[in-house]
Amino acid sequence: MTKYILASASPRRVEILGHLGFEFTVEPSDAEDKLKKDFNKLPPKEKVEELSFIKAADVAESLILTKETEEGDAYIVIGADTVVAVDGEILEKPRDRADAGRMIELIQGRSHDVYTGVTLIYIPKNILENRGVKEGNKYLELFKILENQMNEGEKEEETSELGSIIKSLLNENKLIVRTFSEKTEVSVYPMNEAEVEGYISTLEPYDKAGGYAIQGRFSAYIEKINGDYSNVVGLPAGRLYHEIKEVYRCTTSLLKTI
Ligand SMILES: Cc1cn([C@H]2C[C@H](O)[C@@H](COP(=O)(O)OP(=O)(O)OP(=O)(O)O)O2)c(=O)[nH]c1=O
């Protein structure tokens, strides 16, 4: 049986994946905070794709190295990241009230893009079953070295090596990794000062990219969208379902190589 793991603390992602009918467990990753790498230099599409990979790879690596498996299950780990992009600036979650106000001022009365990147990592049961043998130990050692480097706060290139176990397994054709992203264009009605103030006085902006929730009070200010609605809320449901189907299509060739 294949088990699904959502590598995200976002309650919106839990809801969207639940709607798709998958049974899954939630194991959030704090890999993003561990990295010193400056993702802000990347364009939004690359940034969300890279961060989704980092989150999924972090959870997949711990799974490969530590998880007690039941009767040799296979796993699909799902990582995601969402940002708002306006005039070449990337808006993540606002730091404070002033930052939330700045973001709402920036996006009101015009359109912006919301990007969500998703990474799926399929771990066949054979990898988990082989953990105890020689090859498994090789990865365990690599993982320990990386962890020590992070603890000691060593050089930036080394701390950004998170995901290298997944990459080396992928190179050896032992995993399936699929990364993709969706863009949704969102047009926001003009807002007056009282409306901006009123909105940032709610708790809504503070855990959302761009400082707003299309699914909440901010719906009052949404004029139209072009693209997938669920993508704005944190997970592009339709694309995700079809990408998971594609993963299963690829498992046939993967299993031949293990
Ligand atoms: C634009 C927008 C974003 N969001 C949310 C989706 C994401 O949860 C959040 C963007 O932050 P992310 O950093 O993508 O995700 P997260 O911190 O919530 O969870 P994790 O890192 O553990 O995966 O913003 C909405 O809920 N509604 C919206 O309209």
PDBQT file of the ligand as one rigid body, heavy atoms in Angstrom, charges set to zero:
ROOT
HETATM    1  C1  LIG A 301      -2.680  34.059  -1.198  1.00  0.00    +0.000 C 
HETATM    2  C2  LIG A 301      -3.170  33.101  -0.148  1.00  0.00    +0.000 A 
HETATM    3  C3  LIG A 301      -2.296  32.307   0.575  1.00  0.00    +0.000 A 
HETATM    4  N1  LIG A 301      -2.756  31.439   1.535  1.00  0.00    +0.000 N 
HETATM    5  C4  LIG A 301      -1.829  30.612   2.336  1.00  0.00    +0.000 C 
HETATM    6  C5  LIG A 301      -1.435  29.265   1.716  1.00  0.00    +0.000 C 
HETATM    7  C6  LIG A 301      -0.195  28.893   2.531  1.00  0.00    +0.000 C 
HETATM    8  O1  LIG A 301      -0.598  28.163   3.697  1.00  0.00    +0.000 OA
HETATM    9  C7  LIG A 301       0.370  30.249   2.973  1.00  0.00    +0.000 C 
HETATM   10  C8  LIG A 301       1.733  30.512   2.334  1.00  0.00    +0.000 C 
HETATM   11  O2  LIG A 301       2.740  30.037   3.168  1.00  0.00    +0.000 OA
HETATM   12  P1  LIG A 301       3.713  28.799   2.836  1.00  0.00    +0.000 P 
HETATM   13  O3  LIG A 301       5.060  29.181   3.342  1.00  0.00    +0.000 OA
HETATM   14  O4  LIG A 301       3.583  28.394   1.403  1.00  0.00    +0.000 OA
HETATM   15  O5  LIG A 301       3.125  27.604   3.706  1.00  0.00    +0.000 OA
HETATM   16  P2  LIG A 301       2.863  27.491   5.270  1.00  0.00    +0.000 P 
HETATM   17  O6  LIG A 301       3.917  28.216   6.055  1.00  0.00    +0.000 OA
HETATM   18  O7  LIG A 301       1.424  27.880   5.539  1.00  0.00    +0.000 OA
HETATM   19  O8  LIG A 301       2.985  25.931   5.526  1.00  0.00    +0.000 OA
HETATM   20  P3  LIG A 301       4.295  24.966   5.274  1.00  0.00    +0.000 P 
HETATM   21  O9  LIG A 301       5.513  25.823   5.036  1.00  0.00    +0.000 OA
HETATM   22  O10 LIG A 301       4.396  24.134   6.516  1.00  0.00    +0.000 OA
HETATM   23  O11 LIG A 301       3.941  24.143   4.060  1.00  0.00    +0.000 OA
HETATM   24  O12 LIG A 301      -0.569  31.241   2.530  1.00  0.00    +0.000 OA
HETATM   25  C9  LIG A 301      -4.129  31.337   1.783  1.00  0.00    +0.000 A 
HETATM   26  O13 LIG A 301      -4.537  30.553   2.657  1.00  0.00    +0.000 OA
HETATM   27  N2  LIG A 301      -5.004  32.107   1.068  1.00  0.00    +0.000 N 
HETATM   28  C10 LIG A 301      -4.606  32.989   0.109  1.00  0.00    +0.000 A 
HETATM   29  O14 LIG A 301      -5.459  33.667  -0.507  1.00  0.00    +0.000 OA
ENDROOT
TORSDOF 0
